Structures are given as structure tokens and as C-alpha cells.
Amino acid sequence: MLHRTAKLTPFGRRLLVDRILIEGWPPATAAEMLGVSRATAYKWLRRYRAEGPAGLEDRSARPLHRPAALSERSVRRILLARRRRTTRSSTRSFRTPPIRPSSLSRF
């Protein structure tokens, strides 16, 4: 999904790549004409060469993994403590191992 301030849509990315590969424009010139940096032009060109037209589509920004995610055991402990007691003092039992209050507040 495109965000509001995105300079290039998938159509604009294709236009950028076509100007560079088909029309022979220098990447810096094509980037300047579309209002993006030279690095951005090379990024889309690299993705197009690696993946073809599919490489110009929007990608999810969601991370593939979360190394700092809480374990299932920790989540169960937090939920159990929340059911037993609704005050913030119930989170004090989670000091070892330390669990950030921001993590606890999600549950």
C-alpha cells in the first residue's frame, strides 16, 4: 500500500526503469525528472533486474521475524497475572527476567 508522501507509484517506478533501460537516460537524469534521488533510481533498477516487473510493486514493511518478541510462556504469565489482579503492581513480578513495561501494556 502506498503512503501519502510516496514519490513513486508502481507506474512511476516502471517509467523510471523504462527511461533508463529503453530510452537510454542516465539514472541521475531520470531520477531528477521524477523528483527522487539517484540512489532511489538505482534501487528500483536493481530490483527490476533481479525480479522483473514484480520487483516494482509495493512490498510489505512488516518484519520477517521479531527477535525481541516475548515467548509464549511469558505471554501466558502476563495474561494470568492480569486476570488475577488488574493493578500495575501485578507487573512487578516480571522483573526477572526483565520485561519492559511497554511490552506488558500490550496485554
Secondary structure, 3 states (H helix, E strand, C coil): CCCCCCCCCHHHHHHHHHHHHCCCCCHHHHHHHHCCCHHHHHHHHHHHHHHHHHHHCCCCCCCCCCCCCCCHHHHHHHHHHHHHCCCHHHHHHHCCCCCCHHHHCCC
